[in-house]
Amino acid sequence: MLDYQNGLNTEDLITATSISEEDILPISYLFRSYDEMPILEQKALDLCTGKVLDVGCGAGSHSLYLKQKGLTVKSIDISPKAIEVCKRRGLTNVACLDIINEEEKFDTIILLMNGSGVFRSLSQTPYFLNHLKNLLTAFGQILIDSSDISYMYEDHLDVNELSHYYGELDYYITYKGASEVFPWMYLDYDNLNAIAKEVGLKCELVLQGEHYDFLAKLNVD
């Protein structure tokens, strides 16, 4: 992202998971405008109100749109270079920060581009959702998108035969020959809804995408 922002020679990102083959992700996709975003992301941004926290902001495209709408936005990411990109694109309220270390209160918290990935595993999801709940103002909301990837196992095995939750994957990313792997999770709506109730959050299915993806809204029950 920093190479792209600085106008340097870039290559496409190569992504893969422990259950899928390599795919190409153009870096330009991370710098897309509102009109270029998927409908789920557009809907989430349309629903944002008040003071907003953009979790895992990446290159800051969502934050920039919200700032242009006149909303107050804080953008956080665990990547120092992503935060540098955000600053160079004109965002000022930014921080290199893991969501679990955030302490401010917000009217809206957004977790987009498969926002459930930051929860890392099904077992840790209650911990993260409870923390997010504590960051909300009285009438605040959490907007999160994810996907139910059970369809990816249909030709292989029953998801109930796995030793772990089927949405928990290893995610691989390669750029200019350098590779990194990290845990990632795609959380289905039923589990999101059930865990939200456990921690005192009401969960609402806002919109379903065309390929097992969805946008959900959570607020204090």
HELIX and SHEET records of a PDB file:
HELIX    1   1 LEU A    2  GLN A    5  1                                   4    
HELIX    2   2 ILE A   27  PHE A   31  5                                   5    
HELIX    3   3 TYR A   34  GLU A   36  5                                   3    
HELIX    4   4 ILE A   39  LEU A   47  1                                   9    
HELIX    5   5 SER A   61  GLN A   68  1                                   8    
HELIX    6   6 PRO A   80  ARG A   88  1                                   9    
HELIX    7   7 ILE A   99  ASN A  101  5                                   3    
HELIX    8   8 GLY A  115  PHE A  119  5                                   5    
HELIX    9   9 THR A  125  ASN A  134  1                                  10    
HELIX   10  10 ILE A  149  TYR A  153  5                                   5    
HELIX   11  11 VAL A  159  GLU A  161  5                                   3    
HELIX   12  12 TYR A  189  GLU A  198  1                                  10    
SHEET    1   A 4 SER A  20  LEU A  25  0                                        
SHEET    2   A 4 LEU A  13  THR A  17 -1                                        
SHEET    3   A 4 GLU A 168  TYR A 175 -1                                        
SHEET    4   A 4 ALA A 178  MET A 185 -1                                        
SHEET    1   B 7 VAL A  94  CYS A  96  0                                        
SHEET    2   B 7 THR A  72  ASP A  77  1                                        
SHEET    3   B 7 LYS A  51  VAL A  55  1                                        
SHEET    4   B 7 PHE A 106  LEU A 111  1                                        
SHEET    5   B 7 LEU A 136  SER A 147  1                                        
SHEET    6   B 7 ASP A 213  VAL A 220 -1                                        
SHEET    7   B 7 LEU A 201  GLN A 208 -1                                        
END                                                                             
